[in-house]
Amino acid sequence: MSLVKSPFRWLLAWVVFFVSTWTITRRGWSFVWAMPAMAGIAMVLMVLWLDNYRRPFNIERTQGYYEKFLIDPMWGPQIAQHFAQKRVDFEPEKIEPKFQLATVWDLAGQTDRARDLMLHLSEQQHVPALVWLARKNMEADAVLRTGISRQDLDQQAEVSLEEALELDPESNAARIGLASLYLNQANRLGKEDPQYRELIQNAADRLNQVFMTGATEAFWQLPNLVRALVESDQTDRAQQIFSQASRILLNYVRRQPNERLTPAIWETLIRSAVALKDHRLADELIGESRRSATSGDWIRMLSLLATQNLITESDDYGSRGQVTRQLDLLSSEIVDSPTNQVFADRLIRILVEDATQNENRYERLEQALASVKESGVLHLLIGIQKISEGDGTAGISHWRVANSSLNKKTSPLLSALISVMMREYRDYYENVLDIITIAIERFPEEGLLYEVRGSYHFNNGNYEDAIVDYKYAAEIISEPQNFLIHFALARTYEKM
């Protein structure tokens, strides 16, 4: 029988906790501030102590502790080892506790030890162990870790997964493993390889089997599969698989909006719709997901996905030669987000391509002026091009027209365009300093333009001129928006 009854152990543990906390802090309110951290440590120690000495042995309780600590990102795997080992000691004839122990060894960084145990379990025809070994062979660093060629590792992985399916024909883990293997092989070979299409079809067959069971485990591979099918001219098949998978996944996230995996599943659905080039559906999914978003990270992810969707839609228009629609989409979006340099980059890229590929370099832009809703953006682009060719009068004239419709958004939008031009297209715009200076003369109260010119001076080693522009920009732009300018200023002082 244990030394004392369980309730007394709890009381004793808390007494030890309070005494140790007071001893460590030794003064005033520090004791109170230290309590949360010390309480966390004490609780972990108590759980280990109480469970270790509690009799009779409780399998359900031990398994619960194992699963609880397994998902802890910091100390979880180390603590979970304790409970996994207890189950193995108590049930040495069972395979599943050994598999759990090997899994937690792997999470704790003891991969070789885990692999040895998994090999032993695979000899006993344990399906999860076979899938685990295949997954390890498929990992990107497996060649460096094992010294075996990528082709041989893929072959070993395929053998393990096929064996797993023979033992359990309904194993979704094995199906997902094979689908991942085929997709990886197809990506390495490239779309021009004769085997590419066959590998994509095989991956689609395996994942489709998973989705037909109503399971959600394969959700993370859906965007890759849809994209590969579309690129291999199998759009109808991609649409079929996406429709089936999206019904399952949407049902999951709508019924369980606060589950841990819900944001990731929303991201998968949106990326899959983008890969399918169904941009309207992607927008609808982003809107529905935003209404149920519960964290800042989730909202930021949706903003990035919305930008990606718009850029992909823009590129789709461009690839089909529908430049006017591309310009209309990008112009509308950049007016809503004047400092978004992703949209600015696409607009400058169109300008550069137009200038290098057409005899009449303004033909497409000027034709689009009558059709594009936010035509002021196009006047900014034409003005930039005119000034870069030395026609400052014509360039400023276009900027005046742009300012009449864009108003206060003109100067920050111009700053974003010039910033991208300076950073990404310096070889084309050699006289970028002249463009920036003319922009500052036209919009002397726009602090972002001074920041852009300061960056130009910094990149060219003119640190004194950079400091002058950065200081002026910091004066114009109020806090906290100017913290990046102060950082640039400090970096410039370090260089001097």
HELIX and SHEET records of a PDB file:
HELIX    1   1 SER A    6  THR A   25  1                                  20    
HELIX    2   2 SER A   30  TYR A   53  1                                  24    
HELIX    3   3 ILE A   59  LEU A   70  1                                  12    
HELIX    4   4 GLY A   76  PHE A   90  1                                  15    
HELIX    5   5 GLU A   96  LEU A  107  1                                  12    
HELIX    6   6 THR A  111  GLU A  123  1                                  13    
HELIX    7   7 VAL A  127  MET A  138  1                                  12    
HELIX    8   8 ALA A  142  THR A  146  1                                   5    
HELIX    9   9 ARG A  150  LEU A  167  1                                  18    
HELIX   10  10 ASN A  172  LEU A  189  1                                  18    
HELIX   11  11 TYR A  196  MET A  212  1                                  17    
HELIX   12  12 GLU A  217  GLN A  221  5                                   5    
HELIX   13  13 LEU A  222  GLU A  231  1                                  10    
HELIX   14  14 THR A  235  ARG A  255  1                                  21    
HELIX   15  15 THR A  262  ALA A  275  1                                  14    
HELIX   16  16 HIS A  279  SER A  292  1                                  14    
HELIX   17  17 GLY A  296  SER A  319  1                                  24    
HELIX   18  18 VAL A  323  ASP A  336  1                                  14    
HELIX   19  19 GLN A  341  GLN A  357  1                                  17    
HELIX   20  20 GLU A  363  ALA A  368  1                                   6    
HELIX   21  21 SER A  375  SER A  388  1                                  14    
HELIX   22  22 GLY A  392  LEU A  406  1                                  15    
HELIX   23  23 ASN A  407  LYS A  409  5                                   3    
HELIX   24  24 THR A  410  GLU A  424  1                                  15    
HELIX   25  25 VAL A  432  ARG A  442  1                                  11    
HELIX   26  26 GLY A  447  ASN A  459  1                                  13    
HELIX   27  27 TYR A  463  ILE A  476  1                                  14    
HELIX   28  28 PHE A  483  LYS A  495  1                                  13    
END                                                                             
